[in-house]
Amino acid sequence: MSIFNEVMQTHDQAQQALKARRADEAAKKTAEIELFVSKVELGFSAVVIPLFEEFVRDAAAYGFAAKLGEYNRKPDNHYISLRIIPIKGSSFGTDASVDSVFAIKAVIATQKVSYLSYFDQRPGIHNGVTSAEYGWQSLNRDQIEKQLKDFLTRSVKSRV
C-alpha cells in the first residue's frame, strides 16, 4: 500500500469513527430530552396541576383571590403558574404588582426545573423574589408542597 493510500485510509477511518461517535452522542441526547419531556409532562399533569388546583380552591375558601395559569407547552420549555393576592377580600384587577405568583418552568435545553416565586412585586420592594433549580425528579408531591408552603408563607408575611 502506498503512503498516500495508508494516510488516507487512516484519515477516513478516523472520520467515520468521529461521525459514529457524534451520531451516538446525538441519539443519546435526543433520548435524554425525550425522557425529560415525558417526565415533566407526567409531573405537571399528575402532581403539579392537581396541587395548584387544590391550592386555588383552598385560597378561595379562605377569601383570597387566586387563579391557575394555563399550562404552556412550548418546544423549549413547559410552564405553569398560579396567582394569589395575599389580602383577604381582594380581587384581581389591572395592578398586577399586588399579585403573588408561583411558577414552575421546565427548560428543555438544560433539563432543569425552575421554581420561581414573586411574592411581593410592589414598587420599591427588592426582596420579593426567590428561585431554585432542580432536576425533573423534583416534580413530586413533597417538593411541590414544600415550595408552595414557602411561597404562601412569604406572600402572606409580605403584606403584614
PLY file of the C-alpha trace (Angstrom):
ply
format ascii 1.0
element vertex 160
property float x
property float y
property float z
element edge 159
property int vertex1
property int vertex2
end_header
0.00 0.00 0.00
1.31 3.44 -0.85
1.97 6.07 1.79
-0.81 8.23 0.37
-3.35 5.41 0.49
-2.28 4.45 4.00
-2.67 8.02 5.31
-5.99 8.50 3.57
-7.41 5.20 4.84
-6.34 6.08 8.38
-7.88 9.53 7.99
-11.12 8.15 6.52
-11.42 5.59 9.33
-10.89 8.32 11.93
-13.55 10.49 10.25
-16.02 7.60 10.15
-15.35 6.84 13.82
-15.89 10.52 14.67
-19.18 10.59 12.73
-20.33 7.43 14.50
-19.45 8.91 17.92
-21.30 12.12 17.11
-24.34 10.18 15.91
-24.31 8.11 19.12
-23.99 11.27 21.23
-26.85 12.93 19.34
-29.05 9.85 19.77
-28.23 9.73 23.48
-29.02 13.45 23.88
-32.31 13.02 22.00
-33.25 10.10 24.25
-32.38 12.15 27.36
-34.51 15.06 26.14
-37.43 12.75 25.32
-37.19 11.21 28.80
-37.05 14.66 30.41
-40.07 15.90 28.45
-42.10 12.78 29.28
-41.22 13.02 33.00
-42.07 16.74 33.03
-45.41 16.17 31.30
-46.24 13.40 33.75
-45.15 15.50 36.74
-47.16 18.51 35.60
-50.34 16.54 34.84
-50.24 14.08 37.75
-48.78 16.26 40.52
-48.39 19.97 39.79
-51.75 20.79 38.22
-53.81 18.89 40.84
-51.87 20.59 43.68
-52.23 24.01 42.07
-55.97 23.43 41.60
-56.28 22.41 45.26
-54.29 25.50 46.31
-56.60 27.80 44.31
-59.74 26.15 45.77
-58.39 26.41 49.32
-57.37 30.04 48.81
-60.86 30.89 47.56
-62.40 29.10 50.55
-60.35 31.38 52.83
-61.45 34.51 50.95
-58.34 35.07 48.83
-58.34 35.76 45.10
-56.36 33.00 43.39
-56.19 31.56 39.90
-54.34 28.93 37.97
-52.47 29.95 34.84
-52.59 27.96 31.65
-50.15 25.07 31.25
-47.94 26.18 28.36
-46.06 23.53 26.41
-43.52 25.06 24.08
-40.70 23.37 22.18
-38.11 24.90 24.52
-39.98 24.85 27.86
-43.07 23.88 29.80
-44.55 26.49 32.14
-47.38 26.80 34.61
-48.16 29.37 37.28
-50.65 30.30 39.92
-51.52 33.74 41.24
-52.85 34.85 44.56
-53.50 38.21 46.13
-52.47 37.62 49.75
-55.04 40.08 51.11
-58.43 38.66 52.08
-61.34 40.01 50.10
-59.20 41.37 47.25
-59.90 40.67 43.61
-57.74 40.65 40.52
-57.56 43.96 38.73
-55.27 45.90 36.48
-52.45 46.30 39.03
-50.54 43.02 38.75
-47.95 44.26 41.27
-50.26 43.22 44.11
-50.32 39.63 42.84
-48.04 36.97 44.21
-47.01 34.46 41.56
-45.60 30.97 41.90
-44.36 29.40 38.68
-42.69 26.21 37.58
-40.71 26.25 34.36
-39.07 23.18 32.87
-36.35 24.19 30.41
-35.72 21.54 27.77
-32.19 22.65 26.77
-30.81 22.49 30.32
-33.14 19.71 31.51
-33.77 21.71 34.68
-36.96 22.61 36.51
-37.06 26.15 37.90
-39.28 27.15 40.80
-39.96 30.88 40.78
-41.75 32.89 43.48
-42.73 36.50 43.06
-44.32 37.10 46.42
-44.05 40.88 46.58
-43.92 42.80 43.32
-44.95 46.20 44.64
-42.81 49.16 43.54
-39.82 49.75 45.80
-39.70 46.16 47.06
-36.50 44.41 46.06
-36.55 41.17 48.06
-39.81 39.71 46.82
-38.37 37.05 44.53
-36.98 33.57 45.08
-35.85 30.95 42.63
-34.47 27.43 42.77
-33.48 24.94 40.13
-33.67 21.14 40.25
-33.99 18.10 38.01
-37.28 16.59 36.83
-37.28 14.39 39.93
-38.36 17.45 41.93
-41.82 17.25 40.35
-43.15 15.21 43.26
-45.81 15.98 45.82
-43.44 16.59 48.75
-41.25 19.03 46.85
-44.16 20.95 45.32
-45.93 21.20 48.69
-42.70 22.45 50.31
-42.27 25.10 47.61
-45.93 26.17 47.81
-45.79 26.42 51.60
-42.70 28.64 51.43
-44.31 30.77 48.71
-47.57 31.26 50.63
-45.75 31.99 53.90
-43.61 34.66 52.23
-46.60 36.10 50.36
-48.76 36.48 53.45
-45.89 37.85 55.58
-45.05 40.42 52.91
-48.45 42.05 53.45
-48.26 42.39 57.21
0 1
1 2
2 3
3 4
4 5
5 6
6 7
7 8
8 9
9 10
10 11
11 12
12 13
13 14
14 15
15 16
16 17
17 18
18 19
19 20
20 21
21 22
22 23
23 24
24 25
25 26
26 27
27 28
28 29
29 30
30 31
31 32
32 33
33 34
34 35
35 36
36 37
37 38
38 39
39 40
40 41
41 42
42 43
43 44
44 45
45 46
46 47
47 48
48 49
49 50
50 51
51 52
52 53
53 54
54 55
55 56
56 57
57 58
58 59
59 60
60 61
61 62
62 63
63 64
64 65
65 66
66 67
67 68
68 69
69 70
70 71
71 72
72 73
73 74
74 75
75 76
76 77
77 78
78 79
79 80
80 81
81 82
82 83
83 84
84 85
85 86
86 87
87 88
88 89
89 90
90 91
91 92
92 93
93 94
94 95
95 96
96 97
97 98
98 99
99 100
100 101
101 102
102 103
103 104
104 105
105 106
106 107
107 108
108 109
109 110
110 111
111 112
112 113
113 114
114 115
115 116
116 117
117 118
118 119
119 120
120 121
121 122
122 123
123 124
124 125
125 126
126 127
127 128
128 129
129 130
130 131
131 132
132 133
133 134
134 135
135 136
136 137
137 138
138 139
139 140
140 141
141 142
142 143
143 144
144 145
145 146
146 147
147 148
148 149
149 150
150 151
151 152
152 153
153 154
154 155
155 156
156 157
157 158
158 159
